[in-house]
Amino acid sequence: MHTADNRKTTSSIALMLAVLVTMALAAGCGSGSGSDGKPVNAEVHVVSQNLLHGIACPADSDRCDLPSRVALFVAQLEAANCPEIVAIQEANIATVDLLKDKTADACGGLYNVVWDDDPAVDREVVLTTGKVLGSERIRLAGPLRSALWVRIAAKVGPVDLVTTHLASSSDNRPCDTNSCPPPCEITDTLNTCQARQSADLLDSHMGPGSIGILAGDLNAAPGEPTIQVLLDRGYRDTHAAAGNPPCDPATGSNCTSGRIDDSLVDMTNPASKQAERIDFVMFATKRNCHTFQPTGVFAANGGPAGFANLVYPADHSGVEAILICKTTAANRAANTPSKSASTSTTKAAVAVDPATAEAVTAAFNTLFTGGTDANTKLTALQDADALRESFTARMKSVGALAEQTTVRVENMNQVNPDTVDLTYSILIQGAVVLDALPGQAVKVDGKWLVSRATYCEVATLGADEIPEPCR
């Protein structure tokens, strides 16, 4: 992980001072122990935003005008007095480059961009005005999702943040013992399993005096199993803790998701409404903390004006929370570095025998690229006979998309003479739809094949039931 260099200009220093004064005067909140050593109130302001990567937008739209949408979001942060911690989902290198550019002069240049050069299209990134004390990204169950932990030095003491984007209807499915290891349960969906894993990541890094925050697009609404799992673990939903009403689909009030995500129609329409609340800031701590306003939907009315014709920066509305915590000098002294790590989504490229690389690539092309019939594709798949029935059914359900699909294989690593780990991406009409997936090829009777596990990870995305051969 690394953080972007801060840039401070003469004009931005005045803004920085104004921000610091505003924060110091906020609603009776101090910044550490008083002169008598007693605990005083300190606050932390967190915003979470699914910023929409835009890969489903028209090719000539620049991902639904991503540059203007990022600029609008940064302007919203500035209007909100530059929250100390900002969790962003659906980010990638294009988003990160724009964030670095737009935050260089915003908020006094105080924002650090925490990013690990992950190559995937749908990842998490964190902005913070605090010192970064540690970070780690892990892969979650299933082939697509990850969670990012960042420890931040704050006025309240160390804040351990995990931000994530859990499985949606497009890739959620029932769990099985292969795809959902502990702490997941066999009765979970992938979405719920990923929530357990994200909470485990956060819990594993939290110190006894840390403020733990789990923020992101959880693709689950209040009352659904995923949210209940987190509540049962002691996490608190800041929206509810602040006494905010539930989402009202009729008016869109207190809702965060529902706008069109493949065009700018809703993002340029001030009357467009959300329909459900699936974005959260949740917290867990042994400290004495409570929510304070503003807590709830972030920049619910959109704006400010002046960014193309945009009203909203994404299809999702952001969410925010202010936590006020009793804070001592010992809490502040706990702002110390924590071990950082990264479970990369890709393995470093290691040279393999050219003939092996060619054979492995050919197997992936045969299985995933359109233009061949089911019988031909099955010749490139491990355990093809067991998978034949479910494979042909899946191919039929995909329909014409199968003919528009191609695969890109990269970063091969020879694990042993009969196993090659690799990274691959699946494209439709030349556009990446599944990026930087971990895969494996196995050598069976002298022939390289796509492993059954690799095929099943992709073929069961969004399925209501897992075929027996993939369990």
C-alpha positions in Angstrom: 0.0 0.0 0.0 1.2 3.6 -0.5 -0.2 7.0 -0.1 -0.2 9.9 -2.5 2.1 12.8 -1.7 0.3 15.9 -0.3 0.6 19.2 -2.2 0.1 22.4 -0.3 -0.1 25.8 -2.0 -0.3 29.2 -0.5 -4.0 29.6 -1.5 -4.8 26.2 0.0 -3.3 26.9 3.4 -6.0 29.4 4.2 -8.6 26.8 3.4 -6.8 24.3 5.6 -6.8 26.7 8.5 -10.5 27.3 8.0 -11.2 23.6 8.0 -9.2 23.0 11.2 -10.9 25.9 13.0 -14.4 24.6 11.9 -13.5 21.1 13.1 -12.2 22.4 16.5 -15.4 24.3 17.1 -17.7 21.5 16.1 -20.5 20.9 18.7 -18.4 20.9 21.8 -15.9 18.3 20.6 -12.4 18.5 22.0 -9.3 16.7 20.9 -8.0 14.6 23.7 -7.8 14.9 27.5 -8.5 18.2 29.2 -5.9 20.0 31.3 -7.0 18.0 34.3 -6.4 14.7 32.5 -10.1 13.7 32.3 -11.6 12.3 29.2 -13.1 14.8 26.7 -15.2 14.4 23.6 -13.5 13.9 20.3 -15.1 13.2 16.9 -14.4 11.4 13.7 -16.3 12.0 10.5 -16.6 9.1 8.0 -18.1 9.1 4.5 -18.7 6.1 2.3 -19.5 6.3 -1.4 -19.9 3.7 -4.2 -18.5 5.9 -6.9 -19.6 3.7 -9.9 -16.8 2.5 -12.1 -19.0 2.9 -15.2 -17.8 0.0 -17.2 -21.5 -0.7 -18.3 -21.9 2.8 -19.6 -21.7 3.5 -23.4 -18.1 3.2 -24.7 -18.1 6.8 -25.9 -19.3 8.2 -22.5 -15.9 7.9 -20.7 -17.5 5.6 -18.1 -20.5 8.0 -17.7 -18.2 11.0 -17.5 -16.1 9.6 -14.6 -13.8 12.7 -14.5 -16.8 15.1 -13.8 -18.3 12.6 -11.4 -15.1 12.4 -9.3 -14.7 16.2 -9.4 -18.3 16.6 -8.1 -17.7 14.1 -5.3 -14.6 15.9 -4.2 -16.5 19.2 -4.2 -19.1 17.5 -1.9 -16.3 16.5 0.5 -15.0 20.0 0.5 -18.6 21.3 1.2 -18.8 18.9 4.1 -15.6 20.4 5.8 -13.4 17.6 4.5 -14.4 14.4 6.5 -11.3 12.8 7.9 -12.1 9.3 6.5 -13.6 8.6 3.1 -14.3 5.0 2.0 -14.9 4.5 -1.7 -16.1 1.5 -3.6 -16.1 0.6 -7.3 -12.7 2.2 -7.7 -9.9 1.3 -10.0 -6.7 2.9 -11.3 -8.7 5.3 -13.4 -10.7 6.4 -10.4 -7.6 6.7 -8.2 -5.7 8.8 -10.7 -8.6 11.2 -10.9 -8.9 11.3 -7.1 -5.3 12.1 -6.7 -5.6 14.9 -9.2 -8.8 16.4 -7.7 -7.8 16.2 -4.1 -4.3 17.7 -4.6 -5.8 21.2 -4.3 -9.0 20.4 -2.4 -9.2 20.6 1.4 -5.8 22.2 1.7 -4.2 19.2 -0.1 -4.6 17.2 3.1 -6.0 14.0 1.7 -3.9 10.9 1.4 -5.0 8.3 -1.1 -4.6 4.8 0.2 -4.3 2.4 -2.8 -2.3 -0.7 -3.6 -2.2 -0.8 -7.4 -4.7 -3.6 -7.6 -5.5 -4.2 -11.3 -9.2 -5.1 -10.9 -12.0 -2.8 -12.0 -14.1 -2.9 -8.8 -12.0 -2.3 -5.7 -11.9 -0.1 -2.6 -9.8 3.0 -2.0 -9.6 5.2 1.1 -9.0 9.0 1.4 -7.9 10.3 4.8 -6.6 13.5 6.3 -5.0 11.4 9.1 -1.8 9.6 9.2 -2.0 6.0 7.7 -0.7 3.5 10.3 -1.4 0.3 8.4 -3.3 -1.3 5.6 -4.2 -4.7 4.1 -6.5 -5.9 1.3 -7.9 -9.5 1.3 -9.9 -11.4 -1.3 -13.3 -12.4 -0.2 -15.2 -15.6 -1.0 -16.1 -15.9 -4.7 -13.9 -14.6 -7.6 -14.8 -10.9 -7.6 -14.8 -9.2 -4.2 -12.2 -7.8 -1.8 -12.1 -5.9 1.5 -9.6 -3.1 2.4 -8.5 -2.4 6.0 -6.8 0.8 6.8 -5.7 2.0 10.3 -5.8 5.8 10.7 -4.5 8.1 13.4 -7.4 10.3 14.4 -8.4 12.7 17.2 -10.3 9.9 18.9 -7.3 7.6 18.7 -6.8 4.8 16.2 -9.6 4.1 13.8 -9.6 0.7 12.1 -11.6 0.9 8.9 -12.7 -1.9 6.6 -14.4 -0.9 3.4 -15.9 -3.4 1.0 -18.4 -4.0 -1.8 -20.3 -7.2 -1.2 -21.8 -9.5 -3.8 -24.8 -8.2 -5.7 -27.5 -10.1 -7.6 -25.1 -10.5 -10.5 -22.7 -12.7 -8.5 -24.4 -13.7 -5.3 -25.3 -17.4 -4.9 -25.7 -20.0 -2.2 -22.6 -21.1 -0.3 -20.9 -24.5 -0.5 -18.0 -25.9 1.4 -15.5 -25.2 -1.4 -16.3 -21.5 -2.0 -17.3 -20.4 1.6 -14.7 -21.5 4.1 -15.0 -20.6 7.8 -16.1 -18.2 9.3 -18.8 -18.7 6.7 -21.7 -21.1 7.3 -23.1 -23.5 4.7 -26.5 -21.8 4.9 -25.0 -18.4 4.0 -25.2 -16.8 0.6 -21.9 -15.5 -0.8 -23.0 -12.0 0.3 -23.4 -13.0 3.9 -20.2 -15.0 3.9 -18.3 -12.0 2.6 -19.7 -9.9 5.4 -18.5 -12.4 8.0 -15.0 -12.3 6.4 -14.9 -8.5 6.3 -15.9 -8.4 10.0 -13.2 -11.0 10.8 -10.6 -8.8 9.0 -11.7 -5.8 11.1 -11.8 -7.6 14.3 -8.4 -9.1 13.8 -6.8 -5.6 13.5 -8.7 -3.8 16.2 -6.9 -3.0 19.4 -8.8 -2.7 22.8 -9.2 1.1 22.4 -9.7 1.2 18.6 -12.8 2.6 16.9 -13.8 -0.1 14.4 -15.7 1.0 11.3 -17.2 -1.2 8.6 -18.3 0.9 5.7 -19.4 0.2 2.1 -22.0 -1.0 -0.3 -23.1 -4.2 1.4 -25.9 -5.0 -1.2 -28.2 -5.9 1.7 -31.0 -4.0 3.3 -31.8 -3.6 7.0 -33.4 -6.8 8.3 -31.7 -9.1 5.7 -29.4 -11.9 7.0 -26.1 -10.1 6.1 -27.0 -7.0 8.2 -28.3 -9.2 11.0 -25.0 -11.1 11.1 -23.1 -7.9 11.6 -25.6 -6.7 14.3 -25.2 -10.0 16.1 -21.5 -9.5 16.2 -22.0 -6.2 18.0 -21.7 -3.8 15.1 -24.1 -0.8 15.2 -25.8 0.8 12.2 -25.0 4.5 12.5 -28.0 5.5 10.5 -30.4 3.7 12.9 -28.4 4.7 16.0 -28.8 8.4 15.0 -32.6 7.9 15.0 -33.0 8.4 11.2 -36.2 7.0 9.6 -36.0 3.9 7.4 -35.7 4.2 3.7 -39.0 5.3 2.1 -39.1 3.9 -1.5 -42.1 6.1 -2.4 -40.1 9.3 -1.8 -36.5 8.1 -1.9 -35.9 9.6 1.5 -33.1 7.9 3.5 -32.5 5.5 0.6 -29.1 5.0 -1.1 -29.6 2.9 -4.2 -31.9 2.6 -7.1 -30.7 5.0 -9.8 -29.8 3.8 -13.3 -26.1 2.8 -13.4 -25.4 2.5 -17.1 -26.2 6.0 -18.3 -26.3 9.6 -16.9 -30.1 9.8 -17.2 -30.6 9.6 -13.4 -27.4 11.2 -12.4 -28.3 14.4 -14.2 -31.9 14.4 -13.0 -32.6 16.2 -9.6 -35.9 14.4 -9.4 -34.5 10.9 -9.7 -35.1 8.8 -6.5 -33.4 5.9 -4.7 -35.4 2.9 -3.6 -33.5 1.0 -0.9 -30.8 1.4 1.8 -27.9 -0.9 1.1 -24.9 1.4 1.9 -23.8 1.5 5.5 -21.4 3.0 8.1 -21.3 0.5 11.0 -19.1 0.7 14.0 -17.9 -1.4 16.9 -15.8 -0.4 19.9 -15.5 -0.9 23.6 -15.2 2.9 24.0 -18.0 5.3 25.0 -19.1 6.6 21.6 -22.3 7.9 20.1 -23.5 9.2 16.8 -23.9 12.9 16.1 -25.4 14.8 13.2 -25.0 14.8 10.3 -25.3 11.0 10.2 -27.3 9.4 7.4 -27.4 9.9 3.7 -24.5 12.1 2.4 -25.2 15.0 0.0 -28.7 13.6 -0.4 -29.8 16.5 -2.6 -26.7 16.3 -4.9 -24.8 19.2 -6.2 -23.1 21.6 -6.1 -23.7 22.8 -9.6 -21.0 23.3 -12.2 -19.9 19.8 -13.0 -21.2 19.2 -16.5 -24.9 18.6 -16.1 -24.4 16.4 -13.1 -26.5 16.4 -10.0 -25.2 13.2 -8.4 -21.7 11.7 -8.7 -22.9 8.1 -8.9 -26.0 5.8 -9.0 -25.6 5.3 -5.2 -26.0 8.0 -2.6 -23.1 8.2 -0.2 -23.6 7.7 3.6 -21.9 9.5 6.4 -21.5 9.3 10.2 -20.0 11.5 12.9 -19.0 9.6 16.0 -18.2 11.4 19.2 -16.1 9.4 21.7 -14.8 10.0 25.2 -11.1 10.3 24.6 -8.1 10.2 26.8 -4.4 10.8 26.3 -3.9 7.1 26.4 -6.3 6.7 23.5 -4.3 9.2 21.5 -1.1 7.5 22.4 -2.4 4.4 20.8 -2.1 6.0 17.4 0.8 3.7 16.5 1.6 1.8 13.3 0.1 -1.6 12.8 1.4 -4.4 10.7 0.5 -4.0 7.0 0.1 -6.7 4.4 -1.5 -7.2 1.1 -3.2 -10.3 -0.3 -2.7 -9.4 -3.9 -5.4 -10.2 -6.4 -2.6 -11.3 -8.7 0.6 -13.3 -8.4 3.8 -11.9 -9.7 4.5 -13.2 -13.2 6.9 -16.1 -13.2 8.3 -17.4 -16.4 6.9 -20.8 -17.4 7.9 -23.1 -20.2 6.7 -21.5 -23.5 5.0 -24.7 -24.6 3.2 -24.9 -21.2 2.1 -21.2 -21.5 0.8 -21.8 -25.0 -1.1 -24.9 -23.9 -2.7 -23.3 -20.9 -3.7 -20.2 -22.9 -5.2 -22.4 -25.5 -7.3 -24.3 -22.9 -8.7 -21.0 -21.5 -9.4 -19.8 -25.0 -11.2 -23.0 -25.9 -13.4 -23.0 -22.8 -14.3 -19.3 -22.5 -14.1 -17.8 -26.0 -17.1 -17.8 -28.2 -17.3 -19.5 -31.6 -17.1 -23.2 -30.5 -19.7 -25.6 -29.6 -20.2 -27.1 -26.1 -18.5 -30.4 -26.9 -15.4 -28.6 -28.1 -15.3 -26.4 -25.1 -15.6 -29.4 -22.7 -12.4 -30.8 -24.1 -10.6 -28.1 -22.3 -12.3 -28.6 -18.9 -11.2 -30.8 -16.0 -13.9 -33.4 -15.0 -15.8 -32.5 -18.2 -18.0 -35.6 -18.0 -19.3 -34.7 -14.5 -19.9 -31.1 -15.5 -21.4 -31.7 -19.0 -25.1 -31.4 -18.1 -24.7 -28.2 -16.0 -22.2 -26.8 -18.5 -24.5 -27.2 -21.5 -27.4 -25.7 -19.5 -25.4 -22.7 -18.5 -24.2 -22.2 -22.0 -27.8 -22.2 -23.2 -28.9 -19.7 -20.6 -26.1 -17.3 -21.5 -27.2 -17.4 -25.1 -25.8 -14.9 -27.5 -23.4 -13.5 -24.9 -21.3 -16.7 -25.3 -20.5 -15.7 -28.8 -19.3 -12.3 -27.7 -17.0 -13.5 -25.0 -13.2 -13.6 -25.0 -10.6 -14.3 -22.4 -7.3 -12.8 -21.5 -4.7 -14.8 -19.7 -1.8 -13.3 -17.8 0.7 -13.7 -14.9 1.3 -17.4 -15.0 3.0 -19.2 -12.1 4.1 -22.8 -12.3 3.2 -24.2 -8.9 4.3 -27.7 -9.7 4.7 -29.8 -12.9 0.9 -30.4 -13.1 -0.4 -27.1 -11.8 -0.2 -23.5 -13.1 -1.8 -20.6 -11.2 -2.7 -17.6 -13.2 -4.7 -14.4 -13.5 -7.3 -14.0 -16.3 -10.0 -11.6 -17.3 -13.2 -12.2 -19.2 -14.4 -9.7 -21.9 -17.6 -9.2 -23.7 -17.4 -7.3 -27.0 -13.9 -6.4 -26.0 -14.9 -4.7 -22.7 -13.6 -6.3 -19.5 -16.5 -7.5 -17.3 -14.6 -9.8 -14.9 -11.2 -8.5 -14.2 -8.1 -10.0 -12.6 -9.7 -13.3 -11.6 -7.5 -15.9 -9.9 -7.5 -19.1 -12.0 -5.7 -22.4 -12.3 -4.8 -24.9 -15.0 -4.1 -28.6 -14.3 -2.3 -31.2 -16.4 -4.4 -34.4 -16.8 -3.1 -37.3 -18.8 -0.5 -35.0 -20.4 -3.0 -32.3 -21.4 -3.5 -28.9 -19.8 -7.1 -28.1 -18.8 -9.0 -25.4 -17.0 -9.5 -26.6 -13.5 -13.0 -27.5 -12.4 -12.8 -25.0 -9.5 -11.9 -22.1 -11.9 -14.8 -22.9 -14.1 -17.3 -23.3 -11.2 -16.3 -20.0 -9.6 -17.4 -18.1 -12.7 -20.2 -20.4 -13.9 -22.2 -20.2 -10.6 -22.2 -16.4 -10.3 -25.7 -15.2 -9.7 -27.0 -18.8 -9.6 -30.0 -19.7 -7.4 -28.6 -23.2 -6.9 -25.1 -24.7 -7.2 -24.9 -27.7 -9.5 -23.7 -30.9 -7.6 -20.4 -31.1 -9.5 -19.5 -27.6 -8.4 -20.2 -28.2 -4.7 
